[in-house]
């Protein structure tokens, strides 16, 4: 009878040792799957061009708001079915011109020039990556009318559009 009791005691002691050793083993940190791992870059943080040019954060936020309002106004013009395409294009040009004037009024010409120079410098040091988007389409999604004659040059019936 002592033999089974000894065997059970030995097993219990072994089990307790295994559990206590496992509890002391440090748990490795969770490592996300390869596809979800953040990409480490060796590039240092650059000061934004607007900050480098001496433009306030408030001015940049106002410029961003102007851009958002412009986009909203253009979408409204595009959705207006009572306008012809020519009227839409004219109205959109006016909206962009007004937005440009409002944006330029927020910063000095020197700041504009400094920001543009900074952006060009950075663009020159980084190859541009083509992106899909609205290439070849107007703000309302229309295709450019390269094969259509301009209003000044009517096409004669026997001529082909160029």
C-alpha positions as CSV (number, residue, x, y, z in Angstrom):
1,X,0.0,0.0,0.0
2,X,2.9,2.3,0.6
3,X,4.1,1.9,-2.9
4,X,1.0,3.4,-4.6
5,X,1.0,6.2,-2.0
6,X,4.7,7.0,-2.8
7,X,4.0,6.9,-6.5
8,X,1.1,9.4,-6.1
9,X,3.2,11.6,-3.9
10,X,6.0,11.6,-6.4
11,X,3.7,12.4,-9.3
12,X,2.0,15.3,-7.3
13,X,5.5,16.7,-6.3
14,X,6.6,16.5,-10.0
15,X,3.5,18.2,-11.1
16,X,3.9,21.0,-8.6
17,X,7.5,21.6,-9.6
18,X,6.5,21.7,-13.3
19,X,3.8,24.3,-12.5
20,X,6.1,26.5,-10.4
21,X,8.8,26.4,-13.1
22,X,6.3,27.3,-15.8
23,X,5.1,30.2,-13.6
24,X,8.6,31.6,-13.3
25,X,9.3,31.5,-17.1
26,X,9.0,35.0,-18.6
27,X,6.2,35.3,-21.2
28,X,7.5,36.7,-24.5
29,X,5.7,39.8,-25.7
30,X,2.9,39.3,-28.3
31,X,4.3,39.5,-31.8
32,X,1.8,40.4,-34.4
33,X,1.7,38.4,-37.6
34,X,4.2,39.5,-40.3
35,X,1.5,41.3,-42.4
36,X,0.4,43.4,-39.4
37,X,3.8,44.4,-38.2
38,X,4.6,48.1,-38.3
39,X,7.3,49.0,-40.8
40,X,10.4,50.4,-39.1
41,X,12.0,53.3,-40.9
42,X,15.5,54.6,-40.4
43,X,14.4,58.0,-41.6
44,X,14.3,60.8,-39.1
45,X,11.3,63.0,-38.6
46,X,11.4,66.1,-40.8
47,X,9.9,69.4,-39.8
48,X,6.9,70.0,-42.0
49,X,7.6,72.5,-44.8
50,X,4.8,74.9,-43.5
51,X,6.5,75.0,-40.2
52,X,9.9,75.4,-41.7
53,X,8.5,78.4,-43.7
54,X,7.3,80.0,-40.5
55,X,3.6,79.4,-41.2
56,X,1.4,79.0,-38.1
57,X,-0.5,75.8,-37.5
58,X,-3.7,77.8,-37.3
59,X,-3.1,79.2,-40.8
60,X,-2.5,75.7,-42.1
61,X,-5.8,74.5,-40.5
62,X,-7.6,77.4,-42.1
63,X,-6.1,76.4,-45.5
64,X,-7.3,72.8,-44.9
65,X,-10.8,74.1,-44.1
66,X,-10.8,76.1,-47.3
67,X,-9.8,73.0,-49.3
68,X,-12.6,71.0,-47.7
69,X,-15.2,73.7,-48.4
70,X,-13.9,74.0,-52.0
71,X,-14.3,70.2,-52.5
72,X,-17.8,70.4,-51.1
73,X,-18.8,73.3,-53.3
74,X,-17.4,71.6,-56.4
75,X,-19.4,68.4,-55.6
76,X,-22.5,70.6,-55.3
77,X,-21.9,72.1,-58.7
78,X,-21.3,68.7,-60.2
79,X,-24.5,67.4,-58.7
80,X,-26.5,70.3,-60.1
81,X,-28.3,68.8,-63.1
82,X,-29.7,72.2,-64.1
83,X,-26.3,73.4,-65.2
84,X,-24.6,72.5,-68.5
85,X,-21.1,71.1,-68.5
86,X,-19.8,74.4,-69.6
87,X,-21.6,76.3,-66.8
88,X,-20.3,73.7,-64.3
89,X,-16.7,74.2,-65.5
90,X,-17.0,78.0,-65.3
91,X,-18.5,77.8,-61.8
92,X,-15.8,75.4,-60.7
93,X,-13.1,77.7,-62.0
94,X,-14.6,80.6,-60.0
95,X,-14.7,78.4,-56.8
96,X,-11.1,77.4,-57.3
97,X,-10.0,81.0,-57.9
98,X,-11.8,82.2,-54.8
99,X,-10.3,79.4,-52.7
100,X,-6.8,80.3,-54.0
101,X,-7.2,83.9,-53.1
102,X,-8.5,83.0,-49.6
103,X,-5.5,80.6,-49.1
104,X,-3.0,83.1,-50.3
105,X,-4.4,85.8,-47.9
106,X,-3.4,83.6,-44.9
107,X,0.3,83.6,-45.6
108,X,2.9,86.1,-46.9
109,X,4.4,85.8,-50.3
110,X,7.8,85.0,-48.6
111,X,6.2,82.2,-46.7
112,X,4.5,80.9,-49.9
113,X,7.9,81.0,-51.6
114,X,9.7,79.3,-48.7
115,X,7.1,76.5,-48.5
116,X,7.1,75.9,-52.3
117,X,11.0,75.7,-52.3
118,X,10.9,73.2,-49.4
119,X,8.3,71.1,-51.1
120,X,10.2,71.1,-54.4
121,X,13.4,70.2,-52.6
122,X,11.8,67.2,-50.9
123,X,10.0,66.2,-54.1
124,X,13.3,66.2,-55.9
125,X,14.9,63.9,-53.3
126,X,12.0,61.4,-53.5
127,X,10.9,59.7,-56.7
128,X,7.3,60.3,-57.4
129,X,4.9,57.4,-57.2
130,X,2.1,57.4,-59.7
131,X,-1.2,56.9,-58.1
132,X,-4.5,55.9,-59.4
133,X,-7.3,58.4,-59.0
134,X,-9.0,60.7,-61.3
135,X,-6.4,60.8,-64.0
136,X,-7.8,62.0,-67.3
137,X,-11.1,63.1,-65.8
138,X,-12.5,66.5,-64.8
139,X,-13.8,67.5,-61.4
140,X,-17.2,66.1,-62.2
141,X,-15.8,62.8,-63.6
142,X,-16.2,63.8,-67.3
143,X,-13.6,62.7,-69.8
144,X,-11.6,65.5,-71.4
145,X,-13.0,66.5,-74.8
146,X,-9.8,66.1,-76.8
147,X,-11.7,64.8,-79.9
148,X,-14.4,67.4,-79.6
149,X,-14.0,70.7,-81.5
150,X,-13.7,73.9,-79.5
151,X,-16.7,76.3,-79.9
152,X,-14.5,78.6,-82.0
153,X,-13.6,75.9,-84.6
154,X,-16.7,74.3,-86.0
155,X,-16.2,71.0,-87.8
156,X,-17.2,70.8,-91.4
157,X,-19.3,67.8,-92.3
158,X,-16.6,66.3,-94.5
159,X,-13.8,66.9,-92.0
160,X,-12.9,64.5,-89.2
161,X,-12.3,65.8,-85.7
162,X,-8.7,66.0,-84.7
